[in-house]
Each structure stands twice: as C-alpha cells, then as structure tokens.
Amino acid sequence: MNDELKKKSIHDLRVMAQAFGIKDIFEQDAAHLIQAIELKQQTIFTPPAPLPPKPEYDARLMTKPPNKRSNVVEITEMLAEHIKLGLALSFDEESWHMACGKKTTQGLFV
C-alpha cells in the first residue's frame, strides 16, 4: 500500500475515491478504498506507448526533381468541372489560390 494514502483519514480517502469515480465509497473500509484508489491511479497514469522510430533521413530524396510538373493550363483543365461548380482558381508567379465559398487554400509552386 501507498504510505501517503495510509496516513490519510477515512474521510480524505472517501473524497479522493469519489474524485476518481469509485462507487460505494461509504461501504468500503480504509484498506479497500486505498486499494481502489491505487488501481484507478495505475489505469489513469499509465505511460503512453512509445512512438515508432522515424525513418532515417535520406538526403537523396531532397535533391531529386519531381517526376512530373503541371502547368497552369493543365491544372485549369483538370479542375474545369470544379470551376463550373463554383471553385475560384487563380495563379500568380509563385503560388496558386483556390476558394469555394468561405473556404480557401493556397500553395507554392515547387
């Protein structure tokens, strides 16, 4: 048992147990309340599972050019059906912009 919990009065243990959502706090004695509190603490404070390892950095991927580039004409043709439905599409020298109602998005040409 936890030494800190052993030092607490039955009233303090009941308050803690109620805060953890333990049922029947008035029907349990101090030892059972301490056990229930410790079980709740273990389930609440379990450490998260470790994240999977990140893939190793490969600088070669950063230097390869894209396998296909699109131009403004191709993009406009590809989105023609969406433009008919209300998509606003615009381009400037470095970026593209799309808007449909209140929703907007933009990006840079790479």
N, C-alpha and C positions, 0 to 999 in steps of 0.2 A: 504494500500500500504506500501511497504517497505520504511522506512525513508532513508536508504542509497541510494536506487535507485532514490528517489525523488530529491536528491541533485545532481545527475549526469546530465550532459548536454545531449541534444538530440543526439549529435554525439557519446558520450560514450554509450548511450543506444542502438544506432544502431550497434555499434561494438559488444556489448555484445549479442544482439539479433542475429546478424549474426553468432557469435561463437556457439550459441545454435541451429542454423539451422532454425531460424524463417524466413518465407518468407515475401515478400513485406515490408521490413523494411523502405523504403522511402515513403510509402503511409500511414504509421501509425504515429499518434502523440505520444507524450511522455507518456501519460496515457495508451494508448493501448500497447505500447512497454513494459512498466513496467508490465502490466497485463500478456502479453505473456511470458516475462522472468520469472515471478513468477510461472506461470503454468509449464514451462519447468523445473524449479528448483525443483518443487514438484514431477514431474514424474521421474526426474533423481536421486534425493536424497531420495527416499523413503526407509525406513529401511527394511532390509530383513526379511522374515518371520521367526519366531522363530523355532529352531530345535525341533524335537520331543524329549521327555525325553528318556534318556538312560535307558535300563532295569537295574534293581537292580543287584548288584554283588552277585553271588551265589558261595560261596567257595566250595560247594559240587561238582560242575562241574569240579573243578580243581583237585580233588582227585580221580575221577573215572578213571579207566583204559579204554583204547579204547575197544570197543565191539568186534573188530576183528583186528588181526595183520596179515600182509602179510610178507612172507619171500622172499628172493632173487629168489628162483625158481618160486614161484607163480607170482611174478612181471614180470620175464622174459617170462614166458608162456603167461601172459596176454598181453604183448606188442610184441609178436612174429611177428604179421602181420606188425606192425610199424617198427620193426627191419629189416624186409625184404625190406621195402621201404626206408631204409637209416638212421633210428634212431640209434644213438650210445648210448648205455646204459652201465654204469659202476657203481660199488659199492665199497666202502671201509668200514672200521669198523663202522664209524659213519654216513655216508651220501651216497646219491645216486647222479648220474650225468647223464644228458641226453643232447644230442646235435644232431641237424639236420641242416646241413649247418652252417651258421653263428650264428644261434640261439641256446642258451644254457640255461639250468636251472639246479638247484641243490637244495637239501633239506636234512634235518637231519632226521634220524630215531628217532621215538619217542617211 
